[in-house]
Amino acid sequence: MKLTNPATEEVFTEVAAVSPADIHAAVEAAQHAWESGWRNLAPGKRAEILFNIARVLREHREELAQLECANIGKPIGDARDEIGLGARVFEYYAGAIGQFCGQTIPVARGGFDFTLREPLGVVAAIVPWNFPFPIACWKAAPALAAGNCVVLKPASLSPLTALRLGELASAAGLPPGVLQVLPGPGAALGDALVTHPLVRKISFTGSTDVGRRIMELAARDLKRVSLELGGKSPNIVFADADWQRAADTSPMNVFANTGQDCCARSRVFVERAVFEPFVERFVAATKQLIVGDPTLDATQLGPLVSASQRASVEDFLEDARSCGTKFACGGSRFGVPPSSGRGVLPPKGGTPNRGFYLEPTVLLDVDKTTRCWREEIFGPVVCVVPFDDEAQMLRDVNASPYGLSGSIWTNNLSRALRVSRAVQSGVLSVNSHSSVHVEAPFGGYKQSGLGRDLGMAAMEGYTELKNVYVAE
C-alpha cells in the first residue's frame, strides 16, 4: 500500500498489505499464545509487561509523533499529546489489573457464591484513521490487561504507528502472538477477521455503516461486539453561562483534527439573548486559528487526511450553498493568499495550495433539513443556530440519530443537571469540551454505537462473567 502525506500530496512510503490467509494465520497464532500461557499469566507479571510498554512508548514518543504527522497530517503538537495519551492508557490498565476483582454474593440457599471475570480469548480490534494511535491503545491495553490476545487491524490510510506499537510492545516483553498488527484494505480483511470462528469479540471504531456490517457478521456466531461510531454532537450555550469563554474555546472543539472527530460539537445552539455577540466572537476566534504545515509547532489545524475526504466535505459545502446557507467564514480551499484566517504555513518545500486543506467554515441560517445539519461531515464545518425555548432546543438536539458527545454551558446547576439528563448522548461535558478521560467510560447512544472504551467498563467488556456456587 502506498501512503501519501496529506500536507504535500506526495507518496512517502509503502507498507505491505496482508491477505485473508494471513488473517487466519494470525488468529490461530493468537489463540495458541492465549492457550499456552497469556491467559494464565500471573496478574503481577501482566501488569509489569504493560507498565514496560508504557515506558517504551514514552521513550519513542517523538518518533511515533513524527510518523503520525507524516501519515495523516496531524499537527505535531497534537501527535505528541496523543502518544502520551496512549502511554497513559497502558499505565492505567497495568494498574487496574490488581484491582479487577469478582464479587462474593450472599444467596438464600446458604453456601458460598462468587463471580469470576475470565478473558474471552482472541479479540479483534479495528481502529480508524483519525486517531489511530490512541484508539489502538484504548482497545489493546484493556483487552491485554484482562488476559486476552489481540489482533489489531489499523485503517489502510494510517497503519504506521500501529505497526510500531506492535514492535515496541514486543521489545517491552509482550510474548509472541499476544498482539499482532495486520495492515491492509478494510473490507476484505475486516470481514475475514470478524467472521473467524476463533475471534470472540470485535471492538470497532469507525463509521456507522461499517458498524452495521460488523454487527450483522458477528451475529452469525453471537460474538461480543463493541462499536464506537459516528456523531453529530451538540454544543449548547445558555445566556447565563460564561458565553465569552465558550465562544473563544468552542472553535477548537469542532475544528481540532481538522474536524475529523466523531466527538466534534458540530451543531452549536446559542440562546438568542447572546446569539449575535457569541457568533461575532466565535467567528473571530475561528479566523485566528493557524492552519498549515503539520510539522510546525505553531500549527493548530492540518490538512484533511486525503483528497477523497476533502471532496466529501466540499460536497456538503456545495449543498449548503445551494440551500442558501450563510457562510460566516471559510468554505474554500486555501489559495495564495488564503481568503480568511491567519492562513496556511506551507509544508516545508511546498506551497500554500498544496495539501488537502480546507478553511474552517462557520455556517449560519441553517435549515435543519439540510445535509450539513443532519449528517456527520467529518471535516472543518460547524452550524450555529439560535434558540428561544429550552424544550424545543432539546427536541432539536435529540432529533439526530447520533448520540455520542456534547457540551452544555450554563452557570445554573439545576439547568445543568436537567439538560444533562435530557440530552441523549453517552458523554457530556458541562462548561467544558472534554470528551475523553482515561479513567471514565467513553461511548455513545443510538447510532453512535454500543459498548464502552476506557475506564473499568472497557476492561469488563473484554471478559466473561462467571458465577460459581459452592454448597456448604
N, C-alpha and C positions, 0 to 999 in steps of 0.2 A: 504494500500500500504506500503510495506517495503522499507525503504530508506537506501541506502548503502553509507558510507563515502568513496569517491573515493581515498583518501590517504591511507586508511587502508584496504579497501575491506571488511569491516565489517558492518553488519546491525546495525544501531544505534537508529532507532526509526521507528514507524509505524504511518500512517495517514489514517483516514477513507476516502474512496472514495465515492463520491456522485453518484447517479443514474440519468438516463434521467428524471425520475419523479421528482427528486429534482431540476433539471434544470427548469422544468415547474413551480414548486412552487416558486423558486427564482425569475424568471422573473415576475410572477404575483405579488409577493410582491414588486418588484422594480417598476412596473407600478403603484401600489397603492400608494407607497411612493412619486412617481413623481406627481401623480394627486392630492394627498391630501396635498401637501404643498411645496415640494422641488422646483418645477418649478416656483412657485410664491414667494419664499422666497426673502426678500429684498436683493439686491446685497451686501449691507454692512454686513448683517448677514452671507451670504455665505462666504464672504471674511474673516470674523472673525473666522469661523469654519476652513477654510483651513489654516489660519495662526496658529491656535491651533494645527492642525495636524502636521504641520512642526515642531512646538516646541516640541511636544511629540515624534516625530521621532528622533530629536536630543537628547532628554533625554534618549532614548533607543538605541542609536547608537551602543554601544558595544555589547549589547545583540543581535541585529539584525545582526551585522557583524559576530559574532560567529556562529549564525545559518547558515548564507550563507557559511561560511568557511567549516563547517562540512557537509553541504548538497551537495555542488558541488565542493569542493576542491579549492575554490577561495582563493588566498593569503590574509591573514588577513588585510594587509595594503590596498589592493585594495578594499576589502569588506567595510572597514571603509569609504573610499572615496566614494563608491557608495551609502552608506546610506546617507552621507552628500549631494550627488547629488540629491537623492530623496527628501530630505527635501527642498533643494533649488527650485526644481520644484514646490512643493506645495506653497512655498513663492511667486514664480514668478506669478503663476496663481491667487493666492489670490490678489496680487497687480493689476493684469490685469483686474479683474472683473469691477472695477470702470472706466477703460479706454476703455472698449469694447462697442463701440457705433455703431449705424447705421449712415446713411447719410441723409442729405436734398439735394434734386435734383431739380434744375430749369428745368421745362418742357415747351414745346412750347405752350401748351394749357392754361398756367397760373395755378392758384391754388397753392396747396402745395403738394409736393411729398416727401415721406421719406421712409427709409428702416428700418426694424426691424431684429435683429438677435434673433431667437427663438430656444429653446432647442428642440432636436429631441424626447426625451423620454427615453427609455431604450437602453443603449449601451452595447454591448458585447465586452470585452477586453480580447484577448487571447495572452498570453505572453510566451516567450521562456525560456529555462533553462540556457542560457549562461550569461545573465544579468537580472535575474528575478526581483530583487527589483527595480532598476532604471526604467526599461521599464514598470513595473506595474504603477509606479508613473507618467511616461510620458503620459500614457493613461488615468489613473483615474483622475489626477488633472485637466487637461483642460476640460474633459467631465463634471466633477462635477462643475467646475467654470462656465461653460456655462449653468448650470441648468439641466443637465441630471442625471439619476441614472445609476449605473454601476454594471454589473455582470462580475466579474473578474475570468477568468479561467487560473490558473497557469499551467505550464508544469508538467507532472506527476513526473518528476525527481526532481523538485525544488519547492515544494509548501510552504515551511515553512515560508519564510519571507512575502509571500503574505498573508498567514493566519494571521500572526502577524500584518501586515498592517491593515487588516480589524478590528482586535480587538482594535488596538491603535487609529484608526480613530473614532471608536465608543466612546472610552474613551475621545477623544478630542471634542466630541459634535456632531458628524455626526448622523443625525436621523436614526432610524432603517429602514432597507430596501434600503437605498440610495447607499451603497456599500456592495456588497456581494461577498464572495470568495468561489469558488467551485472547490476543488481539485478532480482529478480523471484521468482515462485514456483518451488520447486525442481524438481519432477518434469518438467514440460513443457520448461522451459528447459534443464535438465540433460541430458535425452535429446537435444534438438536440438544441444547443444554436443558431447556425446560422440560422436554419430553423424556429425558434419560431416566430409566427406572430407578437408578441409584440416587438420584438427586431428590432430597426430601423437602427442601424448601427453596423458593426463589424469592430473593429480595431485589426489587427493581425500582429504579428512579428514572423517570423519563416521561414521555407523552402519554396522555390518556388513551389514545387509540392503541398504542403498543401495549399498555397495561391491560386493556380489554383482551387483546390477543393472548397475552401470557396467562391471564386468568382462565380463559377458555381451554388452553392447552393443559394447564396444571390440573384442571378439574377431572381430567381423564383418570389420573391416579390419586386424586384427592391430596395433592401436595399442598403443603403450607405455602402461603403467598403473603408477602407484604409489598404494597405498591405506594410509592410517593409520586404523584402525577402532576397535572397542570394546576394553574392557579390564575385567578383574576382578583387579586386581593384589594380590599378597600383601605383607604386612609381617611378617617372620619375626624373632622376638626370642628369642635363646638366653639361658640363665640366666647365662652368663659375661660377657654384654655389660654396658655401662652402661645397664641397663634403665630406670633412673630418667630419664635423658635421653631415651631412646626414648619413654617414656610421656608425658613433658612435651611433646615436639615432634610426636608422631605424630598428634594430633587435626587439626592444620592440614594434615597430609599427606593427609588424606582429606576434610576439610570445607572446605578452601580452594576458592574459587569456588563455594561452596555445594554442594560435591560433584559439580559438573558438569564432570568432568575424567576423561578416559579413563585417565589415569595414577593416579587415586586408589587408594591402598592400602586397599581396602575389605574385605579379608579379613586379619585380624590373627591370626597364630599365635604363641602365647606358651608357652615351655617351662613345664611345670607348676610347677616349683620356685619360680618368681617370678610365677605367673599372678595370684594374688589381690592382692598388693600392686601389681602392674602395672595391673590393672583399676581398682583404687581410685584410683591416681594419674592414669590416663588419663581416667577419668570426671570427676575434679576439674578437670583441665585443660580438658576439654570444656565444663564449666559456666562456666569463666572467659571463654570466647570472647564477644566483643562482636558481636552481630547487630543490624543496624539500617540506618539511613539511609546509603546508599552514598556520599552526597556528603560525609560527615563523615570527617575523617582518622582518628578513633578506631575506625571500623567495620572489623571483620575479615571478617564474612560479610554478604552482602546477600541479597536475595530470590532465589528461583528465577526463571528467565527468563520464565515465562508461567504462566497458570492451568492450561493443559493439562499442563505439565511437573510442576507441583506435584501435580496429580491423579494423574499416573502414579506418582510416588513414594509418594503416600498409598495407592495400590493395593498396592504392595509391603508397606507397613507393616501394612495390614489383613490381608494374607495371613500375615505373621509372627505377628500376634496370634492368628489362627485356629489356628496351629500350636503355640501355647503358648510362643513365644519370649519370653525375659525382656528387658524394656526397662530397662536400667540408667539411662538418662536420655533425655529427648526423646520424640519420637513424635507431637507435636501441632503444630498451627498456633499461632502466638503469639496470646495474648489479652491481656486487661487485668486483672491483671498477668500477664506470662508465667509459665509453670509451672516453668521451670528456667532456669539460666544467668543471665547478667547482664542479659538482656532486650533488648528492641528499643529502639533510638533511633529514634523515628518520623521518617519523611520530613518535611522542612520543610513546615509547613502541614497535615500529615496526622496520623493517629492510629496507635497500635500495631497495630490489627487491619486496617490497610490494607496492601496489598502482598502479593506471593506468597511469604510467609515460611513456613519450617518450622524447628522446633527441630532442632539437631544431635542425632542419635539413635545410641545405642550399644546393640547387641543382643548378648545372651549366651544360652547354652544353645541354640545354633542347630543345627537339624537340617540336615545337609549335603545333604538332598534338596529343601529349600525354595527358592523363587524368590529370596529375599533372598541366599542363599548362592551360587546358581548363576548368576544373571543380573546384567547390568550395570544398576544402579539409576539412576545419573546424578543423584544427589541426596545430601543430607547424612546418610547412613546407613552404619554400619560394623558388621561382625560380628567378634567377638573370641572365639577358642576356644583351649583349652589343647592342648598336645601332649606326649607322653612319648617317642616314638620318632622319630628323625630320618628314617628311611627311610619310615615311614608318613606323616609330615608332608609329605615331598616328593611322595609319591603323591597326597595330597590337593591340594597346591599345583598339580600338573601335570594334575589331572583336569579343570581348566577348559578350555573350548575356546579361551580367550583366552591371550595371552602377550605383553603389551605392556611392563609395567614391574614394579618391585618393589624392596623394601628387605630387607637382611639385617643383623641386629645381632648381632655377636659380636666378642670380642677374641682369638679363636683364629684365627690366619692360615690354618692348614691347613683348618679348617672353612669359613672364608670362601671360600677357593678351591674347595673341594669342592662346597659348596652353590651357589655362583655357576655352576659348570659344570652342575649338576643341574637348576636352575630353568629352565624353558622360556620365557624372556622375552627380548625384544630389548634391553631397557635395565634394568640393575640398579644399585643403589647399596648400598655396604657402610658401615654406621654413618652413614647419611645418607638424606635423602629426595629428593635432587636427580635429576630425570629429564632435564632439558633443559640442554644445553651447546651453544652456537652452533657450536663447533669440532668436535663429535662427532656421529656418526650417530644418528638417532632413528627408531625404527620397531619393528614387532612380529613375533612368530611366530604361526603358526596363524591363527585367525580374527581376530587383531588386525591383519592386513594383510600387505603385501609392499612392498618398496622402502624407501627411507630419505629422510627430510628431514634437513637440517642437515649440517654438515661437508662435506668434499670429496666424500663419497659422493653427496650430493644433486646437486652440480654435474655429476658423472659421469652421473647418471641423466637429465640433460637433454641428452645428446649421443649421437651415433652414433660408434662406434669403427671407424675405417677403417685398414686395413693397406695399405701401399704397398711394393712390392719393386722395386728398381732394379738391373738386371743390370750387371755390370762390362763 
